[in-house]
Amino acid sequence: MFYGGSQEATTPVVEVLMPMPSPTIRKHTRVSVTESTSDRVKRARCLVGSPALRIINQIQLSTQTRSRSPRSIGSQVTSTSRQLRSKYWKEFEPILQNGEIAHAKCIHCHDYLSGKQSIGTSHLKKHLERCKLRAKVTELVDKMRAGAKPTEIDLLDSWVYDPDVARRALVRMIVLHEFPFSIVEYDGFREFISTLNPLFKMVSWTTIKLDCMRTFEDAKLELREVFKNSISKVSLTADMWTSNQTLGYLCVTCHWISSDWMMKKRIIKFVMMESPHNAPSMFNVMLKGIQEWHIEEKLFSITLDNAKVNNSMIELIRGNLLFKKMLPCEGDLFHVCCAAHVINLVVQYGLRKICSIIRNIRESVKYIKSSQSRKQKFEEIAVQMGISLEKQPSLDVSTRWNSTYLMLESAYPFRTVFAELAEQDKNFTTAPSLEEWERSRGVCSFLKIFFDAIYCYLGHLIPQHIIIFINFGRLS
């Protein structure tokens, strides 16, 4: 949980889009989705936010609707009572208007045709027969079928190439693995994609960036709808840390129970905090995030560590929400202390009392890891003694007691190796004595209870209050 921080309030960026004009039906019941210049200008005038956002959206508006990342003239169908039994619907995307399927979007050329039930599907069949892009896909599948094994033919029969689906998969890959946007312009990547599917039209890094931002904004809208329709109270946890560049970052996570009684959590705010890290600055950032997601009336509690600045900040939030009469139980249950942080304080206090036991073991592990020749000599001795090198001693981080526990646990099986290394290497003067090794076992048994308790608290799909009650009973 966080130890204090602040961020200068920034103006929220908002994109306001005018409603898209209703598609007009052309001959052969095909729908035109071409947007006139005046309509695009009208939409551009409605953009508010930073200058950078205006530039980005002007780029979007200057792009033809067909080549844009999946945006439909209506809403994509999610549920409808109408049964789409025709096989031709497999190559069309149903588009809803006023709760009914009004249009059918070809997944190959992105043309819009009428999707009304009264018209039938003969026009869909005729379109597929003359669709040039579909003809290329069919030719590709036929070539793949010629070289496929009998067990693979069924996969080809059920496979339908959809460029929109491919674009969304590309976006997901870049976000999931944190690839740079420029990966789409790497020659090797483009060649690899062309060997998989020569019909896939690779986009530029600016286009894929817009796709990623669009996906992010769509996900935010979906999450807002989840909060809006949820009848559950929500609880927040907040964590703040400082990076190697001495920049402070704040992460706020929202927890709630879904309608099917599943515990859910989502990160709703991740921002860089600017100095000063005082209570008023933190209050502004937290309250802005709560209001941005419209969860003031649903908020039940916030879990933080017991740093003094956090206590001051939580009182400001509590007073603000109590004034609006939005907190249950007069806010008595609003501030929850982080159990993991309480355990961390207890263990750190105890380790300060027994630091002499740990010092020589830490220095010994540091000694063999500071030189490749020392490490090789250590491994040779271990092999001669028949000790497995599968789990070698790990060096701890002095401020993280759980890493200290792992260091003591991993170093103990090599106690005889350290002793032999001290006999052969006169420069190795920090080898722990037999008594120190035995005392370290007592420290390990002490830390293991806390280590197991901490890892119980890391699970987010199970209720924590029962586990906390049981583990604190054991610790006492």
Residue pairs with C-beta under 8 A, 6 or more apart in sequence:
1 237
1 238
1 239
1 240
1 303
1 304
1 305
1 310
1 338
1 340
1 341
2 238
2 239
2 240
2 241
2 250
2 304
2 305
2 307
2 310
3 240
3 305
3 307
3 309
3 310
4 240
4 277
4 278
4 279
4 282
4 307
4 309
4 310
4 313
5 240
5 248
5 250
5 273
5 277
5 281
5 282
5 285
6 248
6 273
6 274
6 275
6 276
6 277
6 278
6 280
6 281
6 282
6 284
6 285
7 250
7 271
7 272
7 273
7 274
7 281
7 284
7 285
8 274
8 281
9 284
9 285
9 288
11 49
11 50
12 292
13 49
13 50
13 53
14 48
14 49
15 47
15 48
15 49
15 53
15 57
15 217
16 46
16 47
16 48
17 43
17 46
18 39
18 42
18 43
18 46
20 35
20 73
21 35
21 36
21 39
22 73
23 31
23 32
23 33
23 73
23 103
23 112
24 31
24 32
25 31
25 114
26 32
28 113
28 123
28 126
28 127
29 113
29 114
29 119
29 123
30 111
30 112
30 113
30 127
31 73
31 103
31 111
31 112
31 113
31 114
32 112
33 65
33 66
33 73
33 112
34 64
34 65
35 65
40 61
40 62
43 61
44 54
44 57
44 58
44 61
47 53
47 54
47 57
56 210
56 213
59 206
59 210
60 68
60 210
65 71
66 109
66 110
69 164
69 167
69 207
69 210
69 211
69 214
70 164
70 167
70 168
72 93
72 95
72 105
73 95
73 103
73 112
74 95
74 96
74 97
74 102
74 103
75 95
75 96
75 97
76 93
76 94
76 95
76 96
77 93
77 94
77 95
77 96
77 101
78 96
80 94
80 96
80 99
80 100
80 101
82 100
82 101
82 117
84 94
84 101
86 121
86 124
88 121
88 124
88 125
88 128
89 104
89 121
89 124
90 160
91 106
91 107
91 108
91 128
91 134
91 160
92 104
92 105
92 106
92 107
92 113
92 115
92 124
93 104
93 105
93 106
93 107
93 164
94 101
94 103
94 104
94 105
94 115
95 101
95 102
95 103
95 104
95 105
95 112
95 115
96 102
97 103
101 115
101 116
101 117
102 114
102 115
102 116
103 112
103 113
103 114
103 115
104 112
104 113
104 114
104 115
104 124
105 111
105 112
105 113
106 112
106 113
106 127
106 128
106 131
106 134
107 160
107 161
107 162
107 163
107 164
107 165
108 131
108 133
108 134
108 137
108 161
108 163
109 131
109 132
109 133
109 134
110 164
111 127
111 131
113 123
113 124
113 127
114 123
128 134
133 199
136 199
137 161
137 199
140 161
140 197
140 198
140 199
141 156
141 159
144 156
145 153
145 156
148 156
161 197
161 199
163 199
163 200
163 201
166 197
166 200
167 203
167 211
168 215
170 184
170 208
170 211
171 208
171 211
171 212
171 215
173 179
174 181
174 183
174 208
174 212
175 212
175 215
180 205
181 205
181 206
181 208
181 209
181 212
182 205
183 189
183 205
184 190
184 202
184 203
184 204
184 205
184 208
185 204
185 205
190 202
193 200
193 202
194 200
194 202
203 211
223 266
223 268
223 293
224 293
224 294
227 234
227 254
227 256
227 293
227 294
227 295
227 298
228 294
230 256
230 258
230 259
230 298
231 259
232 256
232 257
232 258
232 259
232 298
233 256
233 298
233 299
233 300
233 328
234 254
234 255
234 256
234 295
234 298
234 299
234 300
235 254
235 255
235 256
235 299
235 300
235 301
235 302
235 303
235 336
236 252
236 253
236 254
236 255
236 290
236 299
236 301
236 302
236 303
237 252
237 253
237 255
237 302
237 303
237 304
237 338
238 250
238 251
238 252
238 253
238 286
238 302
238 303
238 304
239 250
239 251
239 253
240 248
240 249
240 250
240 251
240 273
241 248
241 249
242 248
242 249
243 249
247 272
248 272
248 273
248 274
248 275
248 277
249 270
249 271
249 272
249 273
250 269
250 270
250 271
250 272
250 273
250 282
250 285
251 267
251 269
251 270
252 267
252 268
252 269
252 270
252 286
252 289
253 265
253 266
253 267
253 268
254 265
254 266
254 267
254 268
254 293
254 295
255 263
255 264
255 265
255 460
256 263
256 264
256 265
256 298
257 263
257 264
258 264
262 461
263 460
263 461
263 462
263 463
265 460
268 289
268 292
268 293
269 285
269 289
269 292
271 285
273 281
273 282
273 285
274 281
277 309
278 309
279 309
279 312
279 313
279 316
280 316
282 309
282 310
282 313
283 313
283 316
283 317
283 320
286 302
286 313
286 317
287 317
287 320
290 296
290 299
290 317
296 321
296 324
296 326
297 326
299 321
299 326
299 327
300 328
300 333
300 334
301 333
301 334
301 335
301 336
302 314
302 317
302 334
302 335
302 336
303 336
303 337
303 338
304 310
304 314
304 335
304 336
304 337
304 338
305 337
305 338
305 341
306 337
306 338
306 341
306 342
311 335
314 334
314 335
317 334
318 327
318 331
318 334
318 335
321 327
321 331
321 334
322 330
322 331
327 334
339 457
339 464
339 468
339 472
340 454
340 457
343 450
343 453
343 454
343 475
344 401
346 450
346 475
347 401
347 447
347 450
348 401
350 446
351 358
351 401
351 404
354 443
357 436
357 439
357 440
357 443
358 404
358 408
358 440
358 443
360 430
360 431
360 432
360 433
360 436
361 407
361 408
361 411
361 432
361 436
361 437
361 440
362 395
362 396
362 398
362 404
362 407
363 430
364 411
364 418
364 428
364 430
364 431
364 432
365 393
365 394
365 395
365 396
365 407
365 411
366 395
367 374
367 428
367 430
368 374
368 375
368 378
368 393
368 421
369 375
369 395
374 425
377 421
377 424
377 425
378 414
378 417
378 421
379 389
381 417
381 420
381 421
381 424
382 388
382 389
382 414
382 417
383 389
385 416
385 417
385 420
387 413
387 414
387 416
387 417
391 410
391 413
392 410
392 414
393 407
393 410
393 411
393 414
394 403
394 406
394 407
394 410
395 407
396 403
396 404
396 406
396 407
397 403
398 404
401 447
401 450
402 451
402 454
404 447
405 444
405 447
405 448
405 450
405 451
408 440
408 443
408 444
408 447
409 444
411 418
411 440
412 437
412 440
412 441
412 444
415 432
415 434
415 437
418 431
418 432
419 431
421 428
421 431
422 428
422 429
422 431
432 440
449 474
449 475
450 475
452 471
453 471
453 474
453 475
456 467
456 471
457 464
457 467
457 468
457 471
